[in-house]
Each structure stands twice: as C-alpha cells, then as structure tokens.
Amino acid sequence: MDQLNIRDILTVSTILFAVIDIVGSIPVLLQVKQRVGHIKTGQATVVSLLIMIGFLFLGESILKFLGVDVGSFAIAGSLVIFFLALEMILGIRLYRDEIPETASIIPVAFPLIAGTGTMTTLLSLRAAYDAPTIIIGITLNLLVVYVVLRNLHRLEKWLGPAGISVLRKVFGIILLAIAVKLFRTNLGV
C-alpha cells in the first residue's frame, strides 16, 4: 500500500462533501423527521457507510450483473430526487411508507446520503484514487453526516418554522435542478 496522501484525502473528502450535501439536505431531513418522529442517526450513518463501501468495490459489477448501466442507475435516482423535491416545493406528500422505522434507511441513508450521485461519484473516484483514500474520505464525510443528524432538533429550533419553510422551498428548487441535470446528463440530452 502506498503512503496516504493528505491532499488526495482532502480532495476526495471535498468532492464527496459536495455530492452528499448534508447541509443542503437539512430541509428534507427535517421533513422526514416531522413525518416519522425521529431518525435513527447511528443506523442511517452505518447503513450509508455500508452502501458506499459496498458500492465502491462491487457497484459496477452489481450493475453489470443486473444488466443496468451507470447512466440508467443515475436516471432512476434522479427521478427519486425529483419527487422528493416536488414534495418540498409543493408541500405535498408523494412518498408514503407504511413502516416509519425504515425512514432511517429510505430515504435518509438512500438516496439522500448514499444516493446515485454519491455512488456514481465513487465509481469515478475509484478510477483516480486508491481505495484507502476513498474510504477515509467516506468516513470523514459520514462523521459530518452523523453530527448533522444528531443535532437536527437543534437546527430545527434555531431555524424556526419560517426558516425551515424557506429552506425547504429553496433547497427543493435546488434539488429539482440537480435531479433535472442528473437526468439530462445521463440521458445524453
């Protein structure tokens, strides 16, 4: 194993931080929390870690085995993000989960934290960086994710109902734009 390069770790961490966008996901997380009562912070973080590391090593093989290319996978993820964004912007509820306990996994761990954008980014990073560097980048990001999820109630109090409403609409539009971009990029339009 080559010696770990701090610059590479910082680069990978920054790229993943931008893609995961946990800060931008606060309005969605608050909406999920409001719907189900609470989010299991540890469970969401660990499941996200397992999804990301599993996909780092097996993602392309799994998709090939299923006959799905990365572009189609990204388009499917963009549709999930699109509908989440519509919920935020329009104040409607499209996603209905009969078992609220699963909210820590869907939609928090997947697709919000370890979504298709994150997974396709991991495949891209795998081509440019070694696995230990990427794993450290994933771990650093999930520490931030854990802190945000753990302090969601404080963030909710600090923002207040009006702040949350404004953030939800603004980030809903941003999320909608990301969904459209992801869709267009992978559709080749």
Secondary structure, 3 states (H helix, E strand, C coil): CCCCCHHHHHHHHHHHHHHHCCCCCHHHHHHHHHHHCCCCHHHHHHHHHHHHHHHHHHHHHHHHHCCCCHHHHHHHHHHHHHHHHHHHHHCCCCCCCCCHHHHHHHHHHHHHHCCHHHHHHHHHHHHHCCHHHHHHHHHHHHHHHHHHHHCHHHHHHHHHHHHHHHHHHHHHHHHHHHHHHHHHHHHCC
